[in-house]
Amino acid sequence: MSLEIRDVKTICTAPEGINLVVVKVLTNEPGLYGLGCATFAHRHLPVVSAVEDYLKPYLIGRNPQDIEDIWQSCMGMSYWRNGPVLNNALSGVDMALWDIKGKLAEMPLYQLFGGKCRDAVPCYAHAEGRDIQETIEQVGMLKEQGYRNVRAQVAGYGGNMSEPMGIKSSFSGSFYEPKQYMRSVVKLFEELRSTYGEELQICHDVHERLTPIDAINFAKEMQKFNLLFLEDPLSPEQSGWFSHLRNHVTVPIAMGELFNNPAEWTELIVNRMIDYIRIHISQIGGITPALKVARLCESFGVRTAWHGPPDMTPIGHAVNAHIDISIPNFGIQEWHAGNNNVFSSEKETNLLQEMFPGMPVVKDGNICLTESPGIGLDFDEELARKYPCSKEIVTWDWMLPRLPDGTAVRP
Ligand code: MG
């Protein structure tokens, strides 16, 4: 009897108060199943529907080994495509199929991608204090934990103003003043370099909070700090400004966590406008397209720095690491999955590790993968159901940024 997909399940869980979506693909071979990450924390319900109501009926009866054909078919079958909901739904399935293939081969996923290119996966963690001093202290804590690469923000993305224009605004959101933000970050990085010297690799995320010309001037100011990279200096909608940025500054640029469509990254890569691709792998449809992006980048001297935020399951973090360890043009990996660092308590870390047994851990600033077949971790569904998702926690304050006069800015 040939191998067949028998069932496709979605399980939503929020062990750290963040909505996560796991896809489980079951086969007709007893005990053989795959797990994938389909997390779109802010719109998890439409992802569940896309998997259960639209992909599942097509997938049942298909051979789970035909990953490329299943990916191509699912990408095209809705005609309109490349949006975050459908891409995440497809990613959950795609990762689960790769997980099944690894289990069939009895090999960890990275072996299927060509084997190890390096011993470990160096990563960076995020430090963010309420003011410069607190941020400096957080960076020090991460350094003590062994991180050699740290991203630093002060008072949230874009900084925060408690009293915009001195009046009470009629709008809700996270207010910031772009010039004040730029000055505070320059000051922070001066202090970081004078406190920790030149050896620590430091980077900063603009989070598309600036106008294009402010972003160019800010990048010029930040150049003196010898950054690992400056992240998302421009929004995807303003990609046309990258050639101007490139002509004026040589600070390494990382871009792309908001990308969904190949049209958004192809030109930037082949025209060598960026140094690191920051794609969020589930947002582009999973492992199958991510491997192609990595190979495209290799040809043009662009390295990877896959997005690795808290709104991603440990399955997604493990997938990042499997690709990282197996490609020559790996740059750095963002790490945010509970590791007793400044953002996750010991209780949360233990809960994640209990819910996703076998999840990768960080030691001395490196992600350590296990040798288990496939993606290499399991999922305790019963425990996950004790931490249900909520529609109440979908919008975070930092996602409603506003200028001092109340004007909404995209996050
Ligand atoms: Mg970012």
Boltz pocket constraint, residues with backbone or C-beta under 6 A from the ligand:
constraints:
  - pocket:
      binder: B
      contacts: [[A, 205], [A, 207], [A, 231], [A, 232], [A, 257]]
      max_distance: 6.0
